[in-house]
Amino acid sequence: MLGEVQQPNTRSFDDHADHAGIKKRTIKKQEEAGLIITSLIDVFVIVLTFLLRTISAEGNLLTSADNLVLPMSAHAQSPTEVSMIITGDDKTISVDGHPVASTDSVRQQDSLLVVPIYDVLAKKHAEEQKAKMLGIIKEVSDNVVVQFDKNLPYDVVTKVMATCGYVGYTNIKFAVMRKNEEG
């Protein structure tokens, strides 16, 4: 064995790993990157927050009639839930969208009490009283919102308001358009 060169032990890593019980690491190749849903959720939350902050939460609780031009007001409160709406234009006076009396007939009468409007309001008030007695509602509402055209004569407005008061609707609110703060 003189003169012989010994070959170094040429065991590979695989042989050594198998012998030592170490597993060879394999690298998994991703086929294609999918959507990263965390980023999408973040963007969705930001957009939703932006929309909630910019859009009014009140919505449109009170819609004005198509043929009315409401008067302007510098001091206007947001509308609350409404039980009854009375609208008046140059032709008719309506209660909850149903025409009740003509504006001309209301204007020509001398009495503050408008009988056709009184009859409808009294019937609705009696229905509310009955619903309270049966326990359907907690209390009878005395709220009325009136929408009158800005060119409607004042005497028609006062007669309708007086009729509401005769029936028992004492909390009368006017629907108006809010003036812009800019000018």
Contact map, one row per residue, 1 for C-alpha under 8 A:
111100000000000000000000000000000000000000000000000000000000000000000000000000000000000000000000000000000000000000000000000000000000000000000000000000000000000000000000000000000000000
111100000000000000000000000000000000000000000000000000000000000000000000000000000000000000000000000000000000000000000000000000000000000000000000000000000000000000000000000000000000000
111110000000000000000000000000000000000000000000000000000000000000000000000000000000000000000000000000000000000000000000000000000000000000000000000000000000000000000000000000000000000
111111000000000000000000000000000000000000000000000000000000000000000000000000000000000000000000000000000000000000000000000000000000000000000000000000000000000000000000000000000000000
001111100000000000000000000000000000000000000000000000000000000000000000000000000000000000000000000000000000000000000000000000000000000000000000000000000000000000000000000000000000000
000111110000000000000000000000000000000000000000000000000000000000000000000000000000000000000000000000000000000000000000000000000000000000000000000000000000000000000000000000000000000
000011111100000000000000000000000000000000000000000000000000000000000000000000000000000000000000000000000000000000000000000000000000000000000000000000000000000000000000000000000000000
000001111100000000000000000000000000000000000000000000000000000000000000000000000000000000000000000000000000000000000000000000000000000000000000000000000000000000000000000000000000000
000000111110000000000000000000000000000000000000000000000000000000000000000000000000000000000000000000000000000000000000000000000000000000000000000000000000000000000000000000000000000
000000111111000000000000000000000000000000000000000000000000000000000000000000000000000000000000000000000000000000000000000000000000000000000000000000000000000000000000000000000000000
000000001111101100000000000000000000000000000000000000000000000000000000000000000000000000000000000000000000000000000000000000000000000000000000000000000000000000000000000000000000000
000000000111111100000000000000000000000000000000000000000000000000000000000000000000000000000000000000000000000000000000000000000000000000000000000000000000000000000000000000000000000
000000000011111110000000000000000000000000000000000000000000000000000000000000000000000000000000000000000000000000000000000000000000000000000000000000000000000000000000000000000000000
000000000001111111000001000000000000000000000000000000000000000000000000000000000000000000000000000000000000000000000000000000000000000000000000000000000000000000000000000000000000000
000000000011111111100000000000000000000000000000000000000000000000000000000000000000000000000000000000000000000000000000000000000000000000000000000000000000000000000000000000000000000
000000000011111111110000000000000000000000000000000000000000000000000000000000000000000000000000000000000000000000000000000000000000000000000000000000000000000000000000000000000000000
000000000000111111111111000000000000000000000000000000000000000000000000000000000000000000000000000000000000000000000000000000000000000000000000000000000000000000000000000000000000000
000000000000011111111110000000000000000000000000000000000000000000000000000000000000000000000000000000000000000000000000000000000000000000000000000000000000000000000000000000000000000
000000000000001111111100000000000000000000000000000000000000000000000000000000000000000000000000000000000000000000000000000000000000000000000000000000000000000000000000000000000000000
000000000000000111111100000000000000000000000000000000000000000000000000000000000000000000000000000000000000000000000000000000000000000000000000000000000000000000000000000000000000000
000000000000000011111110000000000000000000000000000000000000000000000000000000000000000000000000000000000000000000000000000000000000000000000000000000000000000000000000000000000000000
000000000000000011111111000000000000000000000000000000000000000000000000000000000000000000000000000000000000000000000000000000000000000000000000000000000000000000000000000000000000000
000000000000000011001111100000000000000000000000000000000000000000000000000000000000000000000000000000000000000000000000000000000000000000000000000000000000000000000000000000000000000
000000000000010010000111110000000000000000000000000000000000000000000000000000000000000000000000000000000000000000000000000000000000000000000000000000000000000000000000000000000000000
000000000000000000000011111000000000000000000000000000000000000000000000000000000000000000000000000000000000000000000000000000000000000000000000000000000000000000000000000000000000000
000000000000000000000001111100000000000000000000000000000000000000000000000000000000000000000000000000000000000000000000000000000000000000000000000000000000000000000000000000000000000
000000000000000000000000111110000000000000000000000000000000000000000000000000000000000000000000000000000000000000000000000000000000000000000000000000000000000000000000000000000000000
000000000000000000000000011111000000000000000000000000000000000000000000000000000000000000000000000000000000000000000000000000000000000000000000000000000000000000000000000000000000000
000000000000000000000000001111100000000000000000000000000000000000000000000000000000000000000000000000000000000000000000000000000000000000000000000000000000000000000000000000000000000
000000000000000000000000000111111000000000000000000000000000000000000000000000000000000000000000000000000000000000000000000000000000000000000000000000000000000000000000000000000000000
000000000000000000000000000011111000000000000000000000000000000000000000000000000000000000000000000000000000000000000000000000000000000000000000000000000000000000000000000000000000000
000000000000000000000000000001111100000000000000000000000000000000000000000000000000000000000000000000000000000000000000000000000000000000000000000000000000000000000000000000000000000
000000000000000000000000000001111110000000000000000000000000000000000000000000000000000000000000000000000000000000000000000000000000000000000000000000000000000000000000000000000000000
000000000000000000000000000000011111000000000000000000000000000000000000000000000000000000000000000000000000000000000000000000000000000000000000000000000000000000000000000000000000000
000000000000000000000000000000001111100000000000000000000000000000000000000000000000000000000000000000000000000000000000000000000000000000000000000000000000000000000000000000000000000
000000000000000000000000000000000111111100000000000000000000000000000000000000000000000000000000000000000000000000000000000000000000000000000000000000000000000000000000000000000000000
000000000000000000000000000000000011111110000000000000000000000000000000000000000000000000000000000000000000000000000000000000000000000000000000000000000000000000000000000000000000000
000000000000000000000000000000000001111111000000000000000000000000000000000000000000000000000000000000000000000000000000000000000000000000000000000000000000000000000000000000000000000
000000000000000000000000000000000001111111100000000000000000000000000000000000000000000000000000000000000000000000000000000000000000000000000000000000000000000000000000000000000000000
000000000000000000000000000000000001111111110000000000000000000000000000000000000000000000000000000000000000000000000000000000000000000000000000000000000000000000000000000000000000000
000000000000000000000000000000000000111111111000000000000000000000000000000000000000000000000000000000000000000000000000000000000000000000000000000000000000000000000000000000000000000
000000000000000000000000000000000000011111111100000000000000000000000000000000000000000000000000000000000000000000000000000000000000000000000000000000000000000000000000000000000000000
000000000000000000000000000000000000001111111110000000000000000000000000000000000000000000000000000000000000000000000000000000000000000000000000000000000000000000000000000000000000000
000000000000000000000000000000000000000111111111000000000000000000000000000000000000000000000000000000000000000000000000000000000000000000000000000000000000000000000000000000000000000
000000000000000000000000000000000000000011111111100000000000000000000000000000000000000000000000000000000000000000000000000000000000000000000000000000000000000000000000000000000000000
000000000000000000000000000000000000000001111111110000000000000000000000000000000000000000000000000000000000000000000000000000000000000000000000000000000000000000000000000000000000000
000000000000000000000000000000000000000000111111111000000000000000000000000000000000000000000000000000000000000000000000000000000000000000000000000000000000000000000000000000000000000
000000000000000000000000000000000000000000011111111100000000000000000000000000000000000000000000000000000000000000000000000000000000000000000000000000000000000000000000000000000000000
000000000000000000000000000000000000000000001111111110000000000000000000000000000000000000000000000000000000000000000000000000000000000000000000000000000000000000000000000000000000000
000000000000000000000000000000000000000000000111111111000000000000000000000000000000000000000000000000000000000000000000000000000000000000000000000000000000000000000000000000000000000
000000000000000000000000000000000000000000000011111111100000000000000000000000000000000000000000000000000000000000000000000000000000000000000000000000000000000000000000000000000000000
000000000000000000000000000000000000000000000001111111111000000000000000000000000000000000000000000000000000000000000000000000000000000000000000000000000000000000000000000000000000000
000000000000000000000000000000000000000000000000111111110000000000000000000000000000000000000000000000000000000000000000000000000000000000000000000000000000000000000000000000000000000
000000000000000000000000000000000000000000000000011111110000000000000000000000000000000000000000000000000000000000000000000000000000000000000000000000000000000000000000000000000000000
000000000000000000000000000000000000000000000000001111111000000000000000000000000000000000000000000000000000000000000000000000000000000000000000000000000000000000000000000000000000000
000000000000000000000000000000000000000000000000000111111110000000000000000000000000000000000000000000000000000000000000000000000000000000000000000000000000000000000000000000000000000
000000000000000000000000000000000000000000000000000100111110000000000000000000000000000000000000000000000000000000000000000000000000000000000000000000000000000000000000000000000000000
000000000000000000000000000000000000000000000000000000011111100000000000000000000000000000000000000000000000000000000000000000000000000000000000000000000000000000000000000000000000000
000000000000000000000000000000000000000000000000000000011111100000000000000000000000000000000000000000000000000000000000000000000000000000000000000000000000000000000000000000000000000
000000000000000000000000000000000000000000000000000000000111111000000000000000000000000000000000000000000000000000000000000000000000000000000000000000000000000000000000000000000000000
000000000000000000000000000000000000000000000000000000000111111000000000000000111000000000000000000000000000000000000000000000000000000000000000000000000000000000000000000000000000000
000000000000000000000000000000000000000000000000000000000001111100000000000000100100000000000000000000000000000000000000000000000000000000000000000000000000000000000000000000000000000
000000000000000000000000000000000000000000000000000000000001111110000000000000000000000000000000000000000000000000000000000000000000000000000000000000000000000000000000000000000000000
000000000000000000000000000000000000000000000000000000000000011111010100000000000000000000000000000000000000000000000000000000000000000000000000001000000000000000000000000000000000000
000000000000000000000000000000000000000000000000000000000000001111110000000000000000001000000000000000000000000000000000000000000000000000000000000000000000000000000000000000000000000
000000000000000000000000000000000000000000000000000000000000000111110000000000000000000000000000000000000000000000000000000000000000000000000000000000000000000000000000000000000000000
000000000000000000000000000000000000000000000000000000000000000011111000000000000000000010000000000000000000000000000000000000000000000000000000000000000000000000000000000000000000000
000000000000000000000000000000000000000000000000000000000000000111111100000000000000000110000000000000000000000000000000000000000000000000000000001111000000000000000000000000000000000
000000000000000000000000000000000000000000000000000000000000000000111110000000000000000000000000000000000000000000000000000000000000000000000000000111000000000000000000000000000000000
000000000000000000000000000000000000000000000000000000000000000100011111000000000000000000000000000000000000000000000000000000000000000000000000001111000000000000000000000000111000000
000000000000000000000000000000000000000000000000000000000000000000001111100000000000000000000000000000000000000000000000000000000000000000000000000011000000000000000000000000011000000
000000000000000000000000000000000000000000000000000000000000000000000111110000000000000000000000000000000000000000000000000000000000000000000000000000000000000000000000000000011110000
000000000000000000000000000000000000000000000000000000000000000000000011111100000000000000000000000000000000000000000000000000000000000000000000000000000000000000000000000000011110000
000000000000000000000000000000000000000000000000000000000000000000000001111100000000000000000000000000000000000000000000000000000000000000000000000000000000000000000000000000000111000
000000000000000000000000000000000000000000000000000000000000000000000000111110000000000000000000000000000000000000000000000000000000000000000000000000000000000000000000000000000100000
000000000000000000000000000000000000000000000000000000000000000000000000111111000000000000000000000000000000000000000000000000000000000000000000000000000000000000000000000000011100000
000000000000000000000000000000000000000000000000000000000000000000000000001111100000000000000000000000000000000000000000000000000000000000000000000000000000000000000000000000000000000
000000000000000000000000000000000000000000000000000000000000000000000000000111110000000000000000000000000000000000000000000000000000000000000000000000000000000000000000000000000000000
000000000000000000000000000000000000000000000000000000000000110000000000000011111100000000000000000000000000000000000000000000000000000000000000000000000000000000000000000000000000000
000000000000000000000000000000000000000000000000000000000000100000000000000001111100000000000000000000000000000000000000000000000000000000000000000000000000000000000000000000000000000
000000000000000000000000000000000000000000000000000000000000100000000000000000111110000000000000000000000000000000000000000000000000000000000000000000000000000000000000000000000000000
000000000000000000000000000000000000000000000000000000000000010000000000000000111111100000000000000000000000000000000000000000000000000000000011100000000000000000000000000000000000000
000000000000000000000000000000000000000000000000000000000000000000000000000000001111100000000000000000000000000000000000000000000000000000001011000000000000000000000000000000000000000
000000000000000000000000000000000000000000000000000000000000000000000000000000000111110000000011000000000000000000000000000000000000000000000011100000000000000000000000000000000000000
000000000000000000000000000000000000000000000000000000000000000000000000000000000111111000000011100000000000000000000000000000000000000000000001111000000000000000000000000000000000000
000000000000000000000000000000000000000000000000000000000000000000000000000000000001111100001111100000000000000000000000000000000000000000000001111000000000000000000000000000000000000
000000000000000000000000000000000000000000000000000000000000000010000000000000000000111110001111100000000000000000000000000000000000000000000000011100000000000000000000000000000000000
000000000000000000000000000000000000000000000000000000000000000000010000000000000000011111111100000000100000000000000000000000000000000000000000011110010000000000000000000000000000000
000000000000000000000000000000000000000000000000000000000000000000110000000000000000001111111000000000100000000000000000000000000000000000000000000110010000000000000000000000000000000
000000000000000000000000000000000000000000000000000000000000000000000000000000000000000111110000000000100000000000000000000000000000000000000000000010110000000000000000000000000000000
000000000000000000000000000000000000000000000000000000000000000000000000000000000000000111111000000001110000000000000000000000000000000000000000000000000000000000000000000000000000000
000000000000000000000000000000000000000000000000000000000000000000000000000000000000000111111100001111100000000000000000000000000000000000000000000000000000000000000000000000000000000
000000000000000000000000000000000000000000000000000000000000000000000000000000000000011110111110001111100000000000000000000000000000000000000000000000000000000000000000000000000000000
000000000000000000000000000000000000000000000000000000000000000000000000000000000000011100011111111110000000000000000000000000000000000000000000000000000000000000000000000000000000000
000000000000000000000000000000000000000000000000000000000000000000000000000000000001111000001111111100000000000000001001000000000000000000000000000000000000000000000000000000000000000
000000000000000000000000000000000000000000000000000000000000000000000000000000000001111000000111110000000000000000000000000000000000000000000000000000000000000000000000000000000000000
000000000000000000000000000000000000000000000000000000000000000000000000000000000000111000000111111000000000000000000000000000000000000000000000000000000000000000000000000000000000000
000000000000000000000000000000000000000000000000000000000000000000000000000000000000000000000111111100000000000000000000000000000000000000000000000000000000000000000000000000000000000
000000000000000000000000000000000000000000000000000000000000000000000000000000000000000000011110111111000000000000000000000000000000000000000000000000000000000000000000000000000000000
000000000000000000000000000000000000000000000000000000000000000000000000000000000000000000011110011111000000000000011001000000000000000000000000000000000000000000000000000000000000000
000000000000000000000000000000000000000000000000000000000000000000000000000000000000000000011100001111101100000000011000000000000000000000000000000000000000000000000000000000000000000
000000000000000000000000000000000000000000000000000000000000000000000000000000000000000000111000001111111100000000000000000000000000000000000000000000000000000000000000000000000000000
000000000000000000000000000000000000000000000000000000000000000000000000000000000000000111111000000011111110000000000000000000000000000000000000000000000001000000000000000000000000000
000000000000000000000000000000000000000000000000000000000000000000000000000000000000000000100000000001111111000000000000000000000000000000000000000000000000000000000000000000000000000
000000000000000000000000000000000000000000000000000000000000000000000000000000000000000000000000000011111111100000000000000000000000000000000000000000000000000000000000000000000000000
000000000000000000000000000000000000000000000000000000000000000000000000000000000000000000000000000011111111100001000000000000000000000000000000000000000001001000000000000000000000000
000000000000000000000000000000000000000000000000000000000000000000000000000000000000000000000000000000111111100000000000000000000000000000000000000000000011000000000000000000000000000
000000000000000000000000000000000000000000000000000000000000000000000000000000000000000000000000000000011111110000000000000000000000000000000000000000000000000000000000000000000000000
000000000000000000000000000000000000000000000000000000000000000000000000000000000000000000000000000000001111111000000000000000000000000000000000000000000000000000000000000000000000000
000000000000000000000000000000000000000000000000000000000000000000000000000000000000000000000000000000000001111100000000000000000000000000000000000000000000000000000000000000000000000
000000000000000000000000000000000000000000000000000000000000000000000000000000000000000000000000000000000000111111000000000000000000000000000000000000000000001000000000000000000000000
000000000000000000000000000000000000000000000000000000000000000000000000000000000000000000000000000000000000011111000000000000000000000000000000000000000000011101100000000000000000000
000000000000000000000000000000000000000000000000000000000000000000000000000000000000000000000000000000000000001111100100000000000000000000000000000000000000001101100100000000000000000
000000000000000000000000000000000000000000000000000000000000000000000000000000000000000000000000000000000100001111111100000000000000000000000000000000000000001100100000000000000000000
000000000000000000000000000000000000000000000000000000000000000000000000000000000000000000000000000000000000000011111110000000000000000000000000000000000000000000000000000000000000000
000000000000000000000000000000000000000000000000000000000000000000000000000000000000000000000000000110000000000001111111000000000000000000000000000000000000000000000000000000000000000
000000000000000000000000000000000000000000000000000000000000000000000000000000000000000000000010000110000000000001111111100000000000000000000000000000000000000100100000000000000000000
000000000000000000000000000000000000000000000000000000000000000000000000000000000000000000000000000000000000000011111111110000000000000000000000000000000000000000110110000000000000000
000000000000000000000000000000000000000000000000000000000000000000000000000000000000000000000000000000000000000000111111111000000000000000000000000000000000000000000000000000000000000
000000000000000000000000000000000000000000000000000000000000000000000000000000000000000000000010000100000000000000011111111100000000000000000000000000000000000000000000000000000000000
000000000000000000000000000000000000000000000000000000000000000000000000000000000000000000000000000000000000000000001111111110000000000000000000000000000000000000010010000000000000000
000000000000000000000000000000000000000000000000000000000000000000000000000000000000000000000000000000000000000000000111111111000000000000000000000000000000000000000010000000000000000
000000000000000000000000000000000000000000000000000000000000000000000000000000000000000000000000000000000000000000000011111111100000000000000000000000000000000000000000000000000000000
000000000000000000000000000000000000000000000000000000000000000000000000000000000000000000000000000000000000000000000001111111110000000000000000000000000000000000000000000000000000000
000000000000000000000000000000000000000000000000000000000000000000000000000000000000000000000000000000000000000000000000111111111000000000010000000000000000000000000011000000000000000
000000000000000000000000000000000000000000000000000000000000000000000000000000000000000000000000000000000000000000000000011111111100000000000000000000000000000000000000000000000000000
000000000000000000000000000000000000000000000000000000000000000000000000000000000000000000000000000000000000000000000000001111111110000000000000000000000000000000000000000000000000000
000000000000000000000000000000000000000000000000000000000000000000000000000000000000000000000000000000000000000000000000000111111111000010011000000000000000000000000000000000000000000
000000000000000000000000000000000000000000000000000000000000000000000000000000000000000000000000000000000000000000000000000011111111100000010000000000000000000000000000000000000000000
000000000000000000000000000000000000000000000000000000000000000000000000000000000000000000000000000000000000000000000000000001111111110000000000000000000000000000000000000000000000000
000000000000000000000000000000000000000000000000000000000000000000000000000000000000000000000000000000000000000000000000000000111111111110000000000000000000000000000000000000000000000
000000000000000000000000000000000000000000000000000000000000000000000000000000000000000000000000000000000000000000000000000000011111111111110000000000000000000000000000000000000000000
000000000000000000000000000000000000000000000000000000000000000000000000000000000000000000000000000000000000000000000000000000001111111100000000000000000000000000000000000000000000000
000000000000000000000000000000000000000000000000000000000000000000000000000000000000000000000000000000000000000000000000000000000111111110000000000000000000000000000000000000000000000
000000000000000000000000000000000000000000000000000000000000000000000000000000000000000000000000000000000000000000000000000000000011111111000000000000000000000000000000000000000000000
000000000000000000000000000000000000000000000000000000000000000000000000000000000000000000000000000000000000000000000000000000000011111111000000000000000000000000000000000000000000000
000000000000000000000000000000000000000000000000000000000000000000000000000000000000000000000000000000000000000000000000000000010011011111110000000000000000000000000000000000000000000
000000000000000000000000000000000000000000000000000000000000000000000000000000000000000000000000000000000000000000000000000000000001001111110000000000000000000000000000000000000000000
000000000000000000000000000000000000000000000000000000000000000000000000000000000000000000000000000000000000000000000000000000000001000011111000000000000000000000000000000000000000000
000000000000000000000000000000000000000000000000000000000000000000000000000000000000000000000000000000000000000000000000000010011001000011111100000000000000000000000000000000000000000
000000000000000000000000000000000000000000000000000000000000000000000000000000000010000000000000000000000000000000000000000000010000000000111110000000000000000000000000100000000000000
000000000000000000000000000000000000000000000000000000000000000000000000000000000000000000000000000000000000000000000000000000000000000000011111000000000000000000000001111000000000000
000000000000000000000000000000000000000000000000000000000000000000000000000000000111000000000000000000000000000000000000000000000000000000001111100000000000000000000000111110000000000
000000000000000000000000000000000000000000000000000000000000000000000000000000000111110000000000000000000000000000000000000000000000000000000111110000000000000000000000111110000000000
000000000000000000000000000000000000000000000000000000000000000000000000000000000101110000000000000000000000000000000000000000000000000000000011111000000000000000000000000111100000000
000000000000000000000000000000000000000000000000000000000000000000000000000000000000111100000000000000000000000000000000000000000000000000000001111100000000000000000000000111100000000
000000000000000000000000000000000000000000000000000000000000000100010100000000000000111100000000000000000000000000000000000000000000000000000000111110000000000000000000000001110000000
000000000000000000000000000000000000000000000000000000000000000000011100000000000000001110000000000000000000000000000000000000000000000000000000011111010000100000000000000001100000000
000000000000000000000000000000000000000000000000000000000000000000011110000000000000000111000000000000000000000000000000000000000000000000000000001111110000000000000000000000000000000
000000000000000000000000000000000000000000000000000000000000000000011110000000000000000000000000000000000000000000000000000000000000000000000000000111110000000000000000000000000000000
000000000000000000000000000000000000000000000000000000000000000000000000000000000000000001000000000000000000000000000000000000000000000000000000000011111000000000000000000000000000000
000000000000000000000000000000000000000000000000000000000000000000000000000000000000000111000000000000000000000000000000000000000000000000000000000111111101100000000000000000000000000
000000000000000000000000000000000000000000000000000000000000000000000000000000000000000000000000000000000000000000000000000000000000000000000000000000111111100000000000000000000000000
000000000000000000000000000000000000000000000000000000000000000000000000000000000000000000000000000000000000000000000000000000000000000000000000000000011111110000000000000000000000000
000000000000000000000000000000000000000000000000000000000000000000000000000000000000000000000000000000000010000000000000000000000000000000000000000000001111111000000000000000000000000
000000000000000000000000000000000000000000000000000000000000000000000000000000000000000000000000000000100110000000000000000000000000000000000000000000011111111100000000000000000000000
000000000000000000000000000000000000000000000000000000000000000000000000000000000000000000000000000000000000000000000000000000000000000000000000000100011111111110000000000000000000000
000000000000000000000000000000000000000000000000000000000000000000000000000000000000000000000000000000000000000100000000000000000000000000000000000000000111111111000000000000000000000
000000000000000000000000000000000000000000000000000000000000000000000000000000000000000000000000000000000100001111000000000000000000000000000000000000000011111111100000000000000000000
000000000000000000000000000000000000000000000000000000000000000000000000000000000000000000000000000000000000000111001000000000000000000000000000000000000001111111110000000000000000000
000000000000000000000000000000000000000000000000000000000000000000000000000000000000000000000000000000000000000000000000000000000000000000000000000000000000111111111000000100000000000
000000000000000000000000000000000000000000000000000000000000000000000000000000000000000000000000000000000000000110000000000000000000000000000000000000000000011111111100000000000000000
000000000000000000000000000000000000000000000000000000000000000000000000000000000000000000000000000000000000000111001100000000000000000000000000000000000000001111111110000000000000000
000000000000000000000000000000000000000000000000000000000000000000000000000000000000000000000000000000000000000000000100100000000000000000000000000000000000000111111111110000000000000
000000000000000000000000000000000000000000000000000000000000000000000000000000000000000000000000000000000000000000000000000000000000000000000000000000000000000011111111110000000000000
000000000000000000000000000000000000000000000000000000000000000000000000000000000000000000000000000000000000000010000100000000000000000000000000000000000000000001111111100000000000000
000000000000000000000000000000000000000000000000000000000000000000000000000000000000000000000000000000000000000000000100110010000000000000000000000000000000000000111111100000000000000
000000000000000000000000000000000000000000000000000000000000000000000000000000000000000000000000000000000000000000000000000010000000000000000100000000000000000000011111110000000000000
000000000000000000000000000000000000000000000000000000000000000000000000000000000000000000000000000000000000000000000000000000000000000000001111000000000000000000011111111100000000000
000000000000000000000000000000000000000000000000000000000000000000000000000000000000000000000000000000000000000000000000000000000000000000000111000000000000000000011001111100000000000
000000000000000000000000000000000000000000000000000000000000000000000000000000000000000000000000000000000000000000000000000000000000000000000111000000000000000000000000111110000000000
000000000000000000000000000000000000000000000000000000000000000000000000000000000000000000000000000000000000000000000000000000000000000000000011110000000000000010000000111111000000000
000000000000000000000000000000000000000000000000000000000000000000000000000000000000000000000000000000000000000000000000000000000000000000000011110000000000000000000000001111100000000
000000000000000000000000000000000000000000000000000000000000000000000000000000000000000000000000000000000000000000000000000000000000000000000000111100000000000000000000000111110000000
000000000000000000000000000000000000000000000000000000000000000000000100000000000000000000000000000000000000000000000000000000000000000000000000111100000000000000000000000011111000000
000000000000000000000000000000000000000000000000000000000000000000000111100100000000000000000000000000000000000000000000000000000000000000000000001000000000000000000000000001111100000
000000000000000000000000000000000000000000000000000000000000000000000111100100000000000000000000000000000000000000000000000000000000000000000000000000000000000000000000000000111110000
000000000000000000000000000000000000000000000000000000000000000000000001111100000000000000000000000000000000000000000000000000000000000000000000000000000000000000000000000000011111000
000000000000000000000000000000000000000000000000000000000000000000000001110000000000000000000000000000000000000000000000000000000000000000000000000000000000000000000000000000001111100
000000000000000000000000000000000000000000000000000000000000000000000000010000000000000000000000000000000000000000000000000000000000000000000000000000000000000000000000000000000111111
000000000000000000000000000000000000000000000000000000000000000000000000000000000000000000000000000000000000000000000000000000000000000000000000000000000000000000000000000000000011111
000000000000000000000000000000000000000000000000000000000000000000000000000000000000000000000000000000000000000000000000000000000000000000000000000000000000000000000000000000000001111
000000000000000000000000000000000000000000000000000000000000000000000000000000000000000000000000000000000000000000000000000000000000000000000000000000000000000000000000000000000001111
